[in-house]
Amino acid sequence: MNDNMFSHIKQENNKVELYYHHFNSGCALFAGFLLIAMCIAIFFILPNSIILALLGIVVSIIGLVFFGAFIIKILSVMSKGKTLVTIENNRICNVKHDIPLSDVTAVRFGWQFGVFKCIFLTANNKKTYRFSTYNFVPDTEIELFVDKFIVPLAAPNVVVEGREKLAHHHVQNMAKNKQV
């Protein structure tokens, strides 16, 4: 099989990797820094009204904390390499988790902190493991990775749910509703 069959999925011998491109992480960093610059601008360009000035201070401080944490997380992920999830020897692993695929009983798509898209895997022991993509990988690639490389090796009765939480499903549903 071709090593670069998909743009974010790399398959070599018995190893499959879900990885990101620097363009994806660069866009996230640019957006984060732009939002931090906006928060700083709000903080320094306050209106004369006391109420609006206090509101501007509160909004800018909350924004700085939130977007600062976002940028720190993105930089942390980038420092660990381009591979987000690896499947090798019938085991799925990332930086935090390493579990056998045969133990996976449920796959769910969702969000971490309402910010980062994730694949949640539930094992036989009812423990849930989070494999975050940090919004670096397109939804269609995440879904393809799950369907092609996780589901076939998971437990025979594996349940896949939450596809509607991926953004491209919302767009498809909106298009269907407009045609009706």
N, C-alpha and C positions, 0 to 999 in steps of 0.2 A: 504494500500500500504506500502511496505517496506520503512523504514525511510532512509536507505542508498542505495537506488536503483541505484544511479549513484555516481561516485566517488567525484564529486564536487557539487552535487545537493542534498539538504536535504529537505525532505517533511515531515511535521508534521501537522496533523489535517488540518487546513485551511491556513497553512503557508508554503511557499517554499523559500528556501535560496540557493543562489549561493555563495559558499564560496571557500576559497583556503586552501591548506595544507601548513604547515611550510616548507616542502621540496621545494615547488615552490618559496616561498619568499626567502628561504636560497640560492637557486641557483641564483636568481637575485642579491642578495646582494654580493655573492661570485664573480659573474661576474663584478659587479660594482667596488668592491674593487680591483680586479685583474687589471682592466683597469686603475684605479687611480694609482696603483703601476707602471704600465707600463708608464704612463705619467710622474710620478716622476722620473723614471729611464731615460726616454728620456731627461728630464730637467737636470739631473746631469751628464749624460754621453753624452756630446756634442762633436761633431767632431772638429777638428782644423780649418776647413774652416769657415770663418765668415758667409757666406751665409747659409751653412747647420746648423750652430749653431743658427742663427736667426730663421731659419725655425723650428728647434727643439724646441726653446723657445715658438714660436707662437703655434705650434701644442700641446705642453704639457700644456700650459695655457688654450687653448680652451678645451682640453680634461678634464683638472681638473674641469673647470667650468661646462661642460656638465655632466660628470659622477658624480660630486659632487651633482649637482641638482637631478640627477637620484636617487642616494642613499638617499638623504633627502626625496624625494617623497616616495620611497619604505618604509623607516622607519616610515614616517607619516601614510601611509596606514596600516602598521602592528600595529601601536599603537592604531588604532581604532577598532580592532577586526578582526576576520577571515571572517565575512560575508561581501560580496561585494554588493549584490543586494538581496532584500527581496520582495516577493509578498505575501500580506496579505490583506484580505477583499477586493479583486479585486482592489488593489492599488499596484503599484510598487514603491519601494523607495530604496534609498541609503543614504549616509551621507548628500548629498546636495539637492536631489529632492524627492518629494512624489507626484505622479500623479495617477489619476484613469486610469485603463487599458482600460476602455470603451472610453476614449478620444484619445487613440493612433490610429493614421491613417496611420503611416508609421514606419517601422523598417528598420534600415540600419546598416550594419556592417562597421566599419571604424577604423581609427587610431587617437589618440590624440597626437599632436606634432610629428607625424610620429614615435612614440616610443611605445605607449601603445594601445592595442586593446580595442575597445569600442563598445557598443551597443548604437546607436543613436535612440531615439524615438521622433517622431514628433506628436504633439497633435493637436486637433481640432483648437486651436488658432494659429496654424502655428509656434509655438515655439518648438525648438528642445532641448531635454534633453539628456545629455551624462551620460551613465552608464559604467564606465571604469572597465576593468577586470585586468589591470596592467600586462598582460601577465602571470598571475598566474593560469589561467584556460585554459585547452586545447580547441582548436577551435571546436572540435566535441561536447564538453560539452556546449560551448556557443551556438552553433547552436541548440542543443537539448533543452536547456533551453528556447530559443526563440520559437521554434516550438511547444513544449509541454505545456508551461506555459504562454507565453505572447500572441501569436497569437490567441489561442482559446478565450481569454477573451478581446481581443482588438475589435475595431470597426469592423463591418461586412466587410467593404471594405478595410481592412488593406493591405498595400503593403510591401512586404519584399524584400529588394534589398541589393546588395553588398556582397553576399555570396562568390563571387570569390575573395574578398579581404582577406578571411581567408586562412591561409597558406596551410591547407590540401587540399584545392581545387586546388592550384597551383601544388601540388605534383600529384594529380589525373590527372590533365590536361597534365602534363609532361609525365606521364605514358601512357596516351592515345595517345599522339603524337608520342611516341617511337614505339608503336605497329603498327601504320599506315604505 
